[in-house]
Amino acid sequence: MKKKLLSLSALGTVFVGNAMAALPADATTAIGDYKTDALAAGGLIMGAGIAIWGLLKLASKMGWR
């Protein structure tokens, strides 16, 4: 029983060590580029939504709708 417990704790240490491994430089750069692109896309989507809302609000105030 003690050997099984020790082997499980050693296996857990191996998994934690692998999870904490550093990413390659290319992957880090790609993730950074994705974050920048995703932020820009999100801003454009929000801006388009606000513009559509503003036009609809203007149309309702002017009696077009």
N, C-alpha and C positions, 0 to 999 in steps of 0.2 A: 504494500500500500504506500509506503514511504517513497519507494522508487517511482511509482506512478505520479505521485504528487510532485516530486522533483522534476520529472521529465515534463510534466504539464507547465510548471513554472518556467522551465528553460524554453519551452516552445512559445510561451507567451512573451518572453523577453525577445525572442527572435522576431516575432510578429511586430512588436512595438518598435524594434530597431529598424525594420524594413519600412514601417510607416513613417518614420522620422527622417528618411533619407532625403537628401537634397535633390531638387529637380535640376535637370540639365539647363544650361543657359538658354538654349533655343526655346524650351518650354516656358521658361520664365518670361522671355521676351514676347512670346506669342500670347501668353495670358495677359500681360500688360497691354499689348495692342488690342486685345479683345475688350478689355475693360474700357479703354478709351473709345473704341468704336461703339460699344453698347451704350455708354453714357451719351455719346453724340446722337445715336439713334433714338434713345429714350427722350432726349430733349426735343428732337424734331417731332416725334409723335405727340408729345405734350403741347408743343407750340401749334401744331396743326389742329389739335383738339380745341385749344383755346381760340384759334382763329375761326373755326367752324362755329363754336359757341357764340362768339362775338357777332358773326354775320347773322346767325339765327336770331339773336337778341335784337340786332339792328333792324332786321326784317320785321320782327313783331312790333317794334316801336314805330316803324314807318307805315305799318298797316299793309305790308306786302304779303303777310301770311295770315 
